[in-house]
Amino acid sequence: MSWLKVGGPAECLYIPYNLEDLSHFLSFLSPKININVFGRLSNVLIRDGGLSGVTILIPPNFLPINLLKGNQISAGAGILDKNLSYQAMCAELGGLEFLSSIPGSIGGAVAMNAGCYGKEIKDIILEGKFIDRKGKISVLTKNEIGFLYRGTKLSEGKILIEAIFQGQPSKKEKIRSLIEKINSGREISQPKGYATGGSTFKNPTE
């Protein structure tokens, strides 16, 4: 199921139907059992020995995309990054174009502060909704999430279920043009038609 098609099996695989299903499952899961949470598995290298404990796979239909007031847009953790970018374009919301070239889901993008072409998740996110091992839901602001370069300061056990992003009013044609430019650049710099780990360098932080 992984993007790179490598690695061993999961000891136990669980795909939640919806938020209520996930909350119920976590509330009855022993804290002694290890959990691994994934979405698209596009930036993960699974070891040959597989994954112990319970592996939770957040599906694309877990929570939908919703347009909100103030040029904001929300997306469930399982939504593909490129799909959020496309829906934002249809709503004439700019600022999310870079997501179109990131082959993963929103949950992973937030967890690693994904970014490219000069923008990162921290530049557009307003808040995230999380669920813990006990099934309790909490909302954290961007500052509380504590974004780092390709990571966050989130404590273990917090699973993103939904995030709200700030868009900027823009014309659909302008957004489409920028998306095409971004994806053209990606096709030139990375192999097309192959599952890869993307760029393998670290941008300077200063």
NORVEN-V752720 format. One record per residue. PHI is phi in whole degrees, 0 to 359 (999 if undefined). Layout:
PHI + PHI
//
This chain:
999 + 284 + 302 + 272 + 59 + 227 + 104 + 276 + 279 + 274 + 299 + 212 + 250 + 231 + 243 + 292 + 285 + 201 + 296 + 298 + 298 + 296 + 299 + 296 + 298 + 294 + 294 + 256 + 278 + 298 + 295 + 281 + 273 + 289 + 236 + 235 + 243 + 222 + 240 + 276 + 59 + 268 + 229 + 229 + 249 + 274 + 289 + 299 + 286 + 83 + 242 + 275 + 77 + 254 + 258 + 259 + 249 + 278 + 279 + 300 + 267 + 299 + 219 + 275 + 265 + 227 + 275 + 241 + 290 + 70 + 61 + 255 + 217 + 250 + 211 + 291 + 299 + 273 + 295 + 291 + 304 + 294 + 290 + 294 + 299 + 293 + 294 + 295 + 299 + 298 + 269 + 58 + 246 + 268 + 102 + 251 + 300 + 298 + 294 + 296 + 254 + 257 + 278 + 203 + 248 + 299 + 302 + 292 + 298 + 290 + 301 + 252 + 49 + 300 + 194 + 190 + 52 + 85 + 229 + 228 + 305 + 299 + 281 + 237 + 281 + 255 + 199 + 230 + 255 + 235 + 233 + 256 + 296 + 266 + 86 + 275 + 257 + 219 + 243 + 239 + 284 + 304 + 294 + 289 + 293 + 70 + 290 + 238 + 292 + 55 + 180 + 218 + 261 + 299 + 285 + 297 + 100 + 266 + 249 + 291 + 243 + 197 + 222 + 246 + 240 + 261 + 258 + 232 + 304 + 202 + 282 + 303 + 297 + 293 + 295 + 299 + 298 + 292 + 298 + 296 + 295 + 297 + 288 + 294 + 296 + 292 + 295 + 287 + 269 + 228 + 302 + 265 + 86 + 237 + 279 + 236 + 273 + 73 + 287 + 239 + 223 + 245 + 290 + 295 + 264 + 241
//
